[in-house]
Amino acid sequence: STPCTTVTTVVTCVIGTLAQDSTAVVSLSATASAEGSFDVTSVATTTTADPIPSNNTAGVTVAVVGNSDIQVLAVADQSTINIGENITVTSTITNAGPDDATVVRVGSVVPDEVTLVSATPSVGTCGDMDQARSVACDIGDVTNGTAVTVTYVATIDEPGDIAWSVQSSASQVDANLDNNSATATFLGLSADLSLTATVNDNSVKEGTNVAVTVTVTNLGPQDASGVTFNVTLPSGWESSSITPSQGTCSAGPAVSCDIGVIALNADATVTFIGTVDNDVTVSVSASASATEFDPDDTNNDGS
């Protein structure tokens, strides 16, 4: 092997005799202690006269980058949200080091089911959403052990499971790329209630029992919660019974029912049995509502 000695930053290697048209190779291995650009220069000398000494020197510049573990977390402020309401997704970008992170960028593709209202970084700037629904944010530098955020606000347009992903990168080497992205998930709520009201005999004589059935069906696409409906019975109605298939109802000509949850494609009924105090054509009016957004409220009333 070639004997080499090192004094501070100078390495000297004795090659010995090098025959004409032959080559000797010296490989150096070093560990960088800081980021930056470092010039390495090699100079060859010989005791034999050299007719072209200008080609006895060569150099290379080595760029050393640091190590920064960028970690991303994305959280939605609500797990379920109605159509037409705003959701806030907060992404937190943490630099776990060991070095400072430079030229930090955060990217996100806005889900098709929402309309972006704003993208606001705690530092740096975010551009507008492009045609591919991508939003790019230039954060700048994030020092070791600190974090920045990008907050997205959007309006829910469509029901169903919605996933919002965020990614981040920096100029430094990142030994763990698995934590450079995160996804926030939430559910856009919508439930189409449909109400019908039927009477077993529209024209009855005084004192004759009549049954009125109000049916509320949940056409979805999600379960309907907090379902209520109101029923106005005909003038002169004397109630014998009010029987909901679930929940509770108040008494009186104007009846309010708290039904609770109606599952997707399920229904709930309330049956009213009573008499009228004169010969009349029996008619009722009813309306229903739920906590969830209803995409078609034209079928929420019946008579």
Salt bridges, closest charged atoms under 4 A:
ASP112 OD1 - ARG133 NE 3.31
ASP138 OD1 - ARG105 NE 3.34
